[in-house]
């Protein structure tokens, strides 16, 4: 077991004040960077690059690694029925044409990254699973084994593919067809050489970590790979240094990205174990750093909150990953640089987004969620975000999926029906929140956070300030949302309207009070919470919440609305547990 406290014992200290600035956050890749990426992609298909990929291929792997994780049973059973299924998309294997893909990017990544091997191995013995795995692998080799393409040869995909192949080699290399076996090992060797030259160009975050992990795994499993292993370990150390924030969060700020990076590194450690070699200290240190922030954004049901395009991955799945990591740690209460604040009192748990959104060039599917919060009582979620923009079922309309990224899809304030940070037509995050100031104080009787962001200052002339306070016994959660006029904003031509939204979990039954200023919230187990607001009227509207499988569930939201006079305004609200 790794004790994260031994790595950074002061990491969970509460810092009273913090200012986070989004430097260059609204700028995606520059024209020069885009041109460089395009030229690099073209270079992959050049004769020169193909020459670089030539060389001897191994006759066999040195050994086989264990896969530390179980796969998805439903997807595994679908494979036994001859279908590849992923987030609402289904493709019969017998008509699968990898040379002419007609599926979504998430489905393509699942298929081309060979993550489905884990699903298959979890539901069937080798004798039953191997023919299915071999059939799909043959199709991939025929379409992409010799032809370098953007879709199949992205460095992060090759990194994941190598980790999957070395862990599930018995499924894809047990054939008596020597020509087929040779083609798989030949493709593996070419992929490793490709990664040697491209891993550093993978996007920051989990993609780059996966790419360099693939280099190291190839060095460990392909005979004569000591030089590659050392080269890969140096690259992995650089990637971990640039992709993980000082408090252990992964750039991009998505908890599902945090989980992904953790799983990749645990897989890589299993490759070292298969070779009976000690992994480098930097890998063990990274594992110990990743776990506390991940636990910090989990609810009382042990599952993730819905942040930055991710969904509420279930507690059992999180527990399995933490157990496989071997890290023993407490949830991080304040991930200052990663940007999440956690308050626990009694059975009440609150998680707040206390940072600017991720910079545009580092994330796909980032959300305009600054100062949103989620709230739970024990295993029961009360206030949530709609979530799941990058985990949504493929059957959902694209407009709804992209709508899940908006400020209105999060439990926070919107002004003028605008996002606090603009969501551009190309999917990137544009201008808006550039600075968040946050102060936090703790005592035996009260935990208090006061934070503000400037997302509406330039467009509408108001600063949004939110105060959250949780009583020591957890029975009271008080808040205040204020809009403060700013002299730095542009002149206002009209009075904007505001809306403070509290999206409720599907299991919450809500009934309005007769005075229009409150509601009664009934949770499973006959738990009752009351909600009251002051300063603006309350309405109850429809909402939606995506579960861990990306499926939508109808739910409701509390909405406090009003107009903002020139001098600003303030709304206070209160959640109280009555029994």
C-alpha positions in Angstrom: 0.0 0.0 0.0 1.1 3.6 -0.7 0.3 6.1 2.0 -0.4 9.4 0.2 0.2 11.3 3.4 3.8 10.2 3.3 4.3 11.9 -0.1 2.8 15.3 0.6 1.7 15.5 4.3 0.6 19.2 4.1 -1.4 18.8 0.9 -4.8 19.0 2.7 -4.1 22.1 4.6 -6.8 24.7 4.2 -5.5 27.8 2.5 -7.6 30.9 3.5 -7.1 32.9 0.4 -6.5 32.1 -3.3 -6.6 33.9 -6.6 -6.7 31.7 -9.7 -6.1 33.3 -13.1 -6.9 31.7 -16.5 -3.9 32.8 -18.5 -4.6 32.7 -22.2 -7.5 30.5 -21.5 -9.8 31.6 -24.2 -7.3 31.0 -27.0 -7.2 27.6 -28.7 -4.3 26.5 -30.8 -2.7 29.3 -32.7 -2.6 29.2 -36.5 1.1 28.2 -36.3 0.2 25.4 -33.9 -2.6 24.2 -36.1 -0.4 24.3 -39.2 2.3 22.4 -37.3 -0.2 19.7 -36.3 -1.5 19.4 -39.8 2.0 19.1 -41.2 2.8 16.5 -38.6 -0.3 14.4 -39.5 0.7 14.6 -43.2 4.3 13.6 -42.3 2.9 10.4 -40.7 1.7 9.3 -44.1 4.9 10.2 -45.9 7.3 7.6 -47.3 10.0 8.9 -44.9 7.9 8.1 -41.8 7.2 4.6 -43.2 10.9 4.1 -43.6 11.3 5.0 -39.9 8.8 2.4 -38.9 10.6 -0.4 -40.6 12.6 -2.9 -38.6 12.6 -6.3 -37.1 9.5 -7.4 -35.2 9.5 -9.7 -32.3 8.6 -13.4 -32.6 6.8 -13.2 -29.2 6.3 -10.9 -26.2 8.6 -11.4 -23.2 5.6 -12.2 -20.9 1.9 -11.3 -20.4 0.8 -8.6 -18.0 -2.3 -8.8 -15.8 -5.2 -6.4 -16.4 -5.9 -4.9 -12.9 -9.5 -4.1 -13.8 -12.7 -5.8 -14.7 -14.5 -4.8 -17.8 -18.1 -3.8 -18.5 -20.3 -7.0 -18.3 -23.0 -5.6 -20.6 -20.6 -4.7 -23.3 -18.8 -8.0 -22.9 -22.0 -10.0 -23.4 -22.8 -7.9 -26.5 -19.5 -9.0 -27.9 -20.4 -12.6 -27.3 -23.6 -11.9 -29.3 -21.5 -10.5 -32.2 -22.0 -6.8 -31.5 -19.6 -4.0 -30.3 -21.7 -1.7 -28.1 -20.6 1.6 -26.6 -22.7 4.4 -25.2 -25.8 3.7 -27.3 -24.0 2.8 -30.5 -24.0 -0.8 -31.7 -22.2 -2.3 -34.7 -22.4 -6.0 -35.7 -18.9 -7.4 -35.9 -19.5 -9.4 -39.1 -20.1 -6.2 -41.1 -17.6 -4.0 -39.3 -15.6 -2.0 -41.9 -12.8 -0.1 -40.2 -11.6 1.3 -43.4 -14.9 3.2 -43.8 -15.9 4.3 -40.3 -19.5 5.5 -39.9 -19.4 5.9 -36.1 -18.8 8.6 -33.5 -15.4 9.7 -32.2 -16.0 8.1 -28.7 -17.0 4.8 -30.4 -14.0 4.9 -32.6 -11.7 5.5 -29.6 -13.2 2.6 -27.8 -12.9 0.3 -30.8 -9.4 1.4 -31.9 -8.0 1.6 -28.4 -8.9 -2.1 -27.8 -10.5 -1.3 -24.5 -13.2 -3.8 -25.4 -10.7 -6.6 -24.8 -11.2 -6.0 -21.1 -15.0 -6.3 -21.4 -14.6 -9.6 -23.4 -12.2 -11.2 -21.0 -14.5 -10.4 -18.1 -17.4 -12.5 -19.4 -15.9 -15.5 -21.2 -13.0 -18.0 -20.9 -10.1 -17.8 -23.4 -11.4 -20.5 -25.6 -14.7 -18.7 -26.2 -13.3 -15.1 -26.2 -10.2 -15.6 -28.4 -12.0 -16.2 -31.7 -14.0 -13.0 -31.3 -10.9 -11.0 -30.3 -8.9 -12.4 -33.1 -11.7 -11.6 -35.7 -11.8 -7.9 -34.7 -8.0 -7.7 -34.5 -7.7 -9.2 -38.0 -10.1 -6.5 -39.3 -8.0 -3.7 -37.6 -4.7 -5.1 -39.0 -6.2 -5.2 -42.5 -7.4 -1.7 -42.4 -4.6 0.0 -40.3 -1.7 -2.3 -39.7 0.4 -1.0 -42.6 -1.4 2.3 -43.3 -0.7 5.2 -40.9 -3.8 7.4 -40.4 -4.9 10.2 -38.1 -7.8 8.3 -36.8 -6.1 5.0 -35.8 -2.5 6.1 -35.2 -3.0 9.0 -32.8 -0.3 8.5 -30.1 -2.7 8.3 -27.2 -4.6 5.5 -29.1 -1.4 3.6 -29.7 -0.4 3.9 -26.0 -3.8 2.5 -24.9 -3.6 -0.2 -27.6 -0.2 -1.4 -26.5 -1.3 -1.6 -22.9 -4.4 -3.6 -24.0 -2.5 -5.9 -26.2 0.2 -6.8 -23.7 -2.5 -7.5 -21.0 -4.7 -9.5 -23.3 -2.2 -11.2 -25.5 -3.7 -14.6 -25.0 -6.9 -13.4 -26.7 -5.2 -12.0 -29.8 -2.1 -14.1 -30.1 -3.3 -17.7 -29.3 -4.0 -18.4 -33.0 -2.2 -21.2 -34.8 -2.1 -19.0 -37.9 1.5 -17.9 -37.9 0.9 -15.3 -40.6 -1.7 -13.6 -38.5 0.4 -13.8 -35.3 3.3 -12.3 -37.2 1.1 -9.4 -38.5 0.0 -8.5 -35.0 3.6 -8.5 -33.7 4.7 -6.5 -36.7 2.0 -3.9 -36.1 3.0 -3.7 -32.5 6.6 -3.1 -33.4 5.6 -0.4 -35.9 3.3 1.2 -33.4 6.0 1.4 -30.8 8.4 3.1 -33.3 5.6 5.5 -34.2 5.1 6.3 -30.5 8.9 6.9 -30.0 8.5 9.9 -32.4 5.0 11.1 -31.5 4.3 10.6 -27.8 5.5 14.1 -26.9 2.9 15.6 -29.3 -0.1 14.0 -27.7 -2.5 16.5 -26.0 -1.6 17.3 -22.4 -3.4 15.3 -19.8 -4.5 11.7 -19.9 -3.7 11.4 -23.7 0.0 12.2 -23.2 0.2 10.0 -20.1 -1.3 7.1 -22.1 1.1 7.7 -25.0 4.2 7.6 -22.9 2.9 4.7 -20.9 2.6 2.8 -24.2 6.3 3.6 -25.0 7.4 2.2 -21.6 5.1 -0.9 -21.9 6.6 -1.6 -25.4 10.1 -1.3 -23.9 9.2 -3.7 -21.2 7.5 -6.3 -23.3 9.3 -6.4 -26.7 12.7 -8.2 -26.5 15.7 -5.9 -26.6 13.7 -2.9 -25.4 15.9 -1.6 -22.5 16.8 1.6 -24.4 13.2 2.2 -25.3 12.1 1.6 -21.7 14.6 4.2 -20.4 13.6 6.7 -23.1 10.0 6.1 -22.3 10.5 6.6 -18.5 12.1 9.9 -19.1 9.2 11.0 -21.3 6.7 9.7 -18.8 8.4 11.7 -16.1 8.1 14.9 -18.2 4.4 14.1 -19.0 3.5 13.6 -15.3 5.3 16.8 -14.4 3.4 18.9 -17.0 0.0 17.1 -16.8 -0.5 17.0 -13.1 -1.1 20.1 -11.0 0.8 20.7 -7.7 -2.1 19.4 -5.7 -2.5 16.2 -7.8 -5.2 17.2 -10.3 -4.9 16.4 -14.0 -5.0 19.4 -16.4 -8.4 19.7 -18.0 -10.0 19.6 -14.5 -12.3 16.7 -15.4 -12.7 14.1 -12.6 -13.2 11.4 -15.3 -9.8 12.4 -16.7 -8.3 12.0 -13.3 -9.8 8.5 -13.1 -8.5 7.7 -16.6 -5.0 8.8 -15.8 -5.0 6.8 -12.6 -6.2 3.7 -14.4 -3.5 4.0 -17.1 -0.7 4.3 -14.6 -2.1 1.3 -12.6 -2.1 -0.7 -15.9 1.5 0.3 -16.6 2.6 -0.7 -13.1 1.1 -4.2 -13.8 3.4 -4.4 -16.8 6.4 -3.8 -14.5 5.0 -6.4 -12.1 4.8 -8.9 -15.0 8.5 -8.4 -15.6 9.2 -8.5 -11.8 10.7 -5.1 -12.0 10.2 -2.1 -9.7 8.5 0.8 -11.3 10.2 4.2 -11.2 9.6 6.3 -8.1 7.9 9.0 -10.3 5.1 6.5 -11.2 4.4 5.6 -7.6 4.5 9.2 -6.6 2.0 10.1 -9.3 -0.4 7.4 -8.1 -0.2 8.7 -4.6 -0.9 12.3 -5.8 -3.8 11.4 -8.0 -5.9 9.6 -5.5 -6.7 12.3 -2.8 -8.1 14.8 -5.3 -10.2 12.1 -7.0 -11.7 11.1 -3.7 -12.3 14.8 -3.0 -14.9 15.1 -5.8 -16.8 11.9 -4.7 -20.1 12.1 -3.0 -21.4 10.1 0.0 -22.4 7.3 -2.4 -18.6 7.1 -3.2 -19.4 8.1 -6.9 -18.0 11.0 -8.8 -19.7 14.4 -9.2 -20.7 15.7 -12.6 -18.0 18.1 -13.6 -16.3 19.2 -16.8 -18.1 16.9 -19.2 -17.9 13.8 -17.0 -20.7 11.9 -15.3 -21.3 10.3 -11.9 -19.1 7.2 -12.2 -20.4 4.8 -9.6 -18.9 4.2 -6.2 -18.1 0.5 -6.8 -16.1 1.4 -9.9 -14.2 4.1 -8.0 -13.5 1.7 -5.1 -12.1 -0.9 -7.5 -9.7 1.6 -9.1 -8.5 2.9 -5.7 -8.0 -0.6 -4.4 -6.0 -1.5 -7.5 -3.8 1.6 -7.1 -2.8 0.4 -3.6 -3.0 4.0 -2.3 -4.5 4.7 1.1 -5.6 8.4 1.4 -8.2 10.7 2.7 -10.3 12.8 0.3 -8.6 16.1 -0.4 -10.7 18.9 1.0 -9.2 21.7 -1.0 -7.6 21.0 -4.4 -6.5 24.6 -4.8 -4.9 24.5 -8.2 -7.1 21.8 -9.6 -10.0 24.0 -8.5 -12.4 22.0 -6.3 -13.4 22.7 -2.7 -15.0 20.0 -0.5 -16.9 20.6 2.8 -18.1 17.7 5.0 -20.1 18.1 8.2 -22.1 15.3 9.7 -23.6 13.4 6.8 -23.7 16.5 4.6 -21.1 16.8 1.8 -20.7 19.8 -0.5 -18.3 20.1 -3.5 -17.8 23.4 -5.3 -16.1 24.4 -8.5 -13.8 27.2 -7.3 -11.6 27.9 -10.3 -11.8 29.3 -13.9 -12.7 26.7 -16.6 -9.8 24.8 -18.3 -7.9 26.6 -21.0 -9.3 26.0 -24.5 -6.4 24.1 -25.9 -6.2 21.6 -23.1 -9.7 20.1 -23.0 -12.5 18.8 -25.1 -15.9 19.3 -23.7 -15.0 21.8 -20.9 -17.9 23.4 -19.1 -18.8 26.9 -18.0 -19.4 25.8 -14.4 -17.5 28.3 -12.3 -18.9 28.6 -8.7 -21.4 25.7 -9.2 -21.8 23.2 -6.4 -23.2 19.8 -5.7 -24.7 18.6 -2.4 -25.5 15.2 -0.8 -26.7 13.8 2.4 -25.0 10.4 3.1 -25.6 8.2 0.0 -28.3 10.5 -1.3 -27.5 13.3 -3.8 -29.6 16.5 -3.4 -28.2 19.2 -5.6 -26.3 18.1 -8.8 -25.1 19.4 -12.2 -26.7 18.0 -15.3 -23.3 16.6 -16.4 -22.2 14.1 -18.9 -21.5 16.1 -22.0 -18.6 13.9 -23.0 -20.1 10.7 -21.6 -23.6 11.1 -23.2 -25.4 8.3 -24.9 -25.0 8.6 -28.7 -28.8 8.6 -29.1 -29.1 12.0 -27.5 -29.5 15.0 -29.8 -26.2 16.9 -30.3 -27.9 20.1 -29.1 -28.8 18.6 -25.8 -25.4 17.1 -25.3 -23.7 20.5 -26.0 -26.3 22.2 -23.8 -25.0 20.1 -20.8 -21.8 22.2 -21.0 -23.6 25.5 -20.4 -23.7 27.5 -17.2 -27.5 26.9 -17.0 -26.8 23.1 -16.8 -25.0 23.7 -13.5 -26.1 24.7 -10.1 -25.0 28.3 -10.1 -26.1 31.7 -11.3 -26.5 32.8 -14.9 -26.9 36.4 -16.0 -28.6 37.7 -19.1 -29.1 34.1 -20.2 -25.4 33.9 -21.0 -22.7 31.5 -20.1 -20.1 32.7 -17.6 -17.5 31.5 -20.1 -18.4 31.5 -23.8 -18.8 28.1 -25.6 -17.6 28.6 -29.1 -19.0 27.1 -32.3 -16.0 24.8 -32.6 -16.7 23.4 -29.1 -13.8 25.2 -27.4 -14.2 27.6 -24.4 -13.8 31.2 -25.2 -13.8 34.5 -23.3 -15.5 34.8 -19.9 -14.1 33.8 -16.5 -10.5 34.8 -16.3 -10.1 35.2 -12.6 -11.5 33.7 -9.5 -10.9 35.0 -6.0 -11.6 32.6 -3.1 -11.4 32.7 0.6 -12.2 29.8 3.0 -12.4 29.6 6.7 -13.0 26.7 9.1 -14.1 26.4 12.7 -15.9 23.8 14.8 -19.2 25.3 14.1 -19.0 26.6 10.5 -17.2 26.0 7.2 -17.4 29.0 4.9 -16.3 29.7 1.3 -16.6 33.1 -0.4 -15.7 33.2 -4.0 -16.2 35.6 -7.0 -15.6 35.4 -10.7 -15.4 38.0 -13.5 -17.2 36.1 -16.2 -19.9 38.7 -16.7 -17.9 41.9 -16.0 -16.8 42.7 -19.6 -20.1 41.9 -21.2 -22.7 42.9 -18.6 -20.7 44.9 -16.0 -21.3 42.7 -13.0 -19.1 40.5 -10.8 -20.7 37.3 -9.4 -19.9 36.6 -5.8 -21.1 33.4 -4.1 -20.9 32.7 -0.4 -21.5 29.1 0.9 -21.6 28.2 4.6 -22.2 24.7 6.1 -23.0 24.4 9.8 -20.9 22.1 12.0 -23.6 19.5 12.3 -24.3 19.6 8.5 -28.0 20.3 9.0 -27.8 23.8 7.5 -26.3 25.0 4.2 -26.7 28.7 3.7 -25.7 30.6 0.6 -25.8 34.1 -1.0 -25.4 35.1 -4.6 -24.5 38.7 -5.2 -24.1 40.7 -8.4 -21.8 43.6 -7.8 -21.5 46.5 -10.4 -18.0 46.8 -11.9 -16.6 50.0 -13.4 -14.5 47.9 -15.8 -17.5 46.5 -17.6 -19.1 47.9 -20.7 -22.0 50.2 -20.5 -25.3 48.4 -20.0 -28.1 49.1 -22.6 -30.7 47.1 -20.6 -31.4 45.5 -17.3 -30.2 41.9 -17.4 -32.1 39.1 -15.7 -30.5 36.6 -13.4 -31.4 33.0 -12.5 -29.9 31.0 -9.7 -30.4 27.3 -10.4 -30.3 24.3 -8.1 -30.7 21.1 -10.2 -32.1 18.3 -8.1 -31.1 14.6 -8.2 -33.8 12.3 -9.8 -34.5 10.6 -6.4 -35.5 13.9 -4.8 -39.3 14.6 -4.6 -40.0 18.4 -4.5 -43.1 20.2 -3.3 -43.4 24.1 -3.4 -44.5 26.0 -0.3 -47.6 28.2 -0.6 -45.7 31.5 -0.2 -43.6 30.9 -3.4 -40.3 31.3 -1.4 -39.6 27.7 -0.6 -39.9 24.0 -1.2 -39.9 20.7 0.7 -37.4 18.1 -0.6 -38.1 14.5 0.2 -35.2 12.0 -0.1 -35.2 8.2 -0.1 -35.4 6.9 3.4 -38.0 9.6 4.3 -35.3 12.2 4.8 -36.7 15.8 4.6 -34.8 18.9 3.6 -36.4 22.4 3.3 -35.3 25.1 0.9 -36.0 28.8 1.4 -34.9 31.9 -0.6 -35.1 35.6 0.0 -34.7 38.5 -2.5 -36.4 36.9 -5.5 -39.3 34.5 -6.3 -38.8 30.7 -6.7 -40.1 28.5 -9.4 -39.8 24.8 -10.0 -38.8 23.8 -13.6 -38.0 20.6 -15.4 -34.4 19.5 -15.7 -32.3 16.5 -16.8 -29.5 14.5 -15.2 -27.2 12.0 -17.0 -26.3 8.8 -15.1 -22.9 7.0 -15.3 -23.9 5.3 -18.5 -24.7 8.6 -20.2 -28.5 8.0 -20.1 -30.8 11.0 -19.3 -33.2 11.0 -16.4 -36.0 13.5 -15.9 -35.6 15.6 -12.8 -36.5 19.1 -11.5 -34.7 22.3 -10.6 -35.3 25.1 -8.2 -34.9 28.4 -10.0 -34.7 31.8 -8.3 -35.1 34.6 -10.8 -35.1 38.4 -11.0 -33.8 41.5 -12.7 -30.6 43.3 -11.8 -30.8 47.0 -11.1 -27.8 49.2 -11.9 -26.6 49.1 -8.3 -26.6 45.3 -8.2 -28.6 42.8 -6.2 -28.3 39.9 -3.8 -30.2 36.7 -3.2 -29.9 34.6 -0.1 -31.0 30.9 0.2 -31.0 28.1 2.8 -31.1 24.3 2.8 -32.1 22.8 6.2 -32.4 19.2 7.1 -35.6 18.8 9.1 -35.4 15.1 9.7 
